[in-house]
Amino acid sequence: MTLRLAAEFVDQQLAAWTQPRPLVVGISGPQGSGKSYLADHLLQHLAEKYPKLNCVGILIDDFYLTHSEQQKVSVEAQDSGNFVLVGRGLPGTHDLPLASRTMHDLIAGKPTKVPRYDKSAFCGEGDRFPEEDWQVVASPVNVIVFEGWFNGYRAINPAIFPAAYFLNDPSGVVQRSSMHHLESINAKLADYEELWNLFDYSIILHTQELDYVYRWRLQQEAALIAKHGLGMSESAVLDFVRRYMPMYHLYYWRMCQTGVLKKGTNLYLLIDFNRSVVSKNII
């Protein structure tokens, strides 16, 4: 049902779209929530319904730092005790100049090479594919579908960050990381807002329970191992997801309440563990 509702939403926007540039749609949802499935099948829907349109899918994951660059970040994080930056995933582990340049070139209608990331490389630590294996977009695009787990997360005002750190998470997940380290992540998150501001519309997948993320991520890794023969162990997956949880507790609920963009441009889909839609709204 997420696909049908998302397709209807995007169809409506395309019918009214009069700008000379591409329509940019962001898709945001936790790991394992079905956002990749939704993005892939939404692109398939667009290709079938609008065969004359050039529709391109972009993943925030494909802008991860290279393995060697991430290793440097991880070593610095370990030395400072900031475990959330040990490994890819969080704000600060992406090549933002590359992401910005790629998006602006696509929006400008320029021939563009879009990077791709191999999550199975280095026993699941991941690495960027060589440039010769990147996606080549030779002709101007009409629709860009941009997928990412923290698409739309907005940095918290530094003046009120201590209150968010101490008061907004009764589970204690946030306080397992030092406030200083999460303030650093918050500052890095602000740099991503340039990308979110390129979106024209947003689709938000809101899970009923954050604990679903652990179970979904285990399912996802099992599929990756089945496909490629390589991936993270169960304990590594749990450690991997734990690094993300402070972000969900600090930012995810805020985005689900207010949306990514201005009022009326965000499709909100509340989903259960089976990824079935419980309710929808335009926010």
KAPE-V107832 format. One record per pair of residues at least 12 apart in sequence whose ideal C-beta (glycine too) atoms are under 6 Angstrom apart, sorted by the first residue. I is the first residue (numbers start at 1). J is the second residue. Records with the same first field share a line. If there is no record, write none. Layout:
I = J ; J
//
This chain:
1 = 277
2 = 38 ; 269 ; 277
3 = 41
5 = 280
6 = 38 ; 42 ; 203
7 = 45
9 = 267
10 = 25
13 = 201
21 = 107
22 = 107 ; 141 ; 142 ; 143 ; 144
23 = 143 ; 200
24 = 144 ; 198 ; 199 ; 200
25 = 145 ; 201
26 = 146 ; 151 ; 199 ; 202
27 = 39 ; 147 ; 203
28 = 151 ; 152 ; 204
29 = 205
30 = 149 ; 207 ; 213
31 = 149 ; 213 ; 217
32 = 216 ; 217 ; 220
33 = 205 ; 207
34 = 275
35 = 147 ; 205
39 = 57 ; 145 ; 147
42 = 145
43 = 55 ; 57 ; 145
46 = 143
53 = 142
54 = 139 ; 141 ; 142
55 = 143
56 = 137 ; 141 ; 144
57 = 145
58 = 146
59 = 147
60 = 148
61 = 117
62 = 115 ; 116 ; 117
63 = 94 ; 95 ; 98 ; 99
64 = 88 ; 94 ; 117
65 = 93 ; 95
66 = 128
67 = 122 ; 127
70 = 88
73 = 85
74 = 86
82 = 181
84 = 177 ; 243
88 = 126
91 = 185 ; 188 ; 189
92 = 188
96 = 191
102 = 114
103 = 198
106 = 141 ; 144
109 = 140
111 = 138
112 = 137
113 = 134 ; 136
114 = 134 ; 135
115 = 128 ; 134
116 = 129 ; 134
120 = 228 ; 230
124 = 231 ; 232
152 = 196 ; 202 ; 255 ; 260
153 = 251 ; 255
155 = 186 ; 189 ; 190
156 = 186
161 = 183 ; 186
164 = 250
165 = 179
169 = 249
173 = 245 ; 249
174 = 246 ; 249
177 = 246
182 = 246
196 = 260
199 = 261
201 = 265
202 = 260 ; 261 ; 266
203 = 267
204 = 266 ; 268
205 = 269 ; 271
206 = 256 ; 270
207 = 271
208 = 272
210 = 248
212 = 273
213 = 241
214 = 241
217 = 237 ; 241
218 = 237
221 = 237
259 = 283
266 = 283
268 = 281 ; 283
//
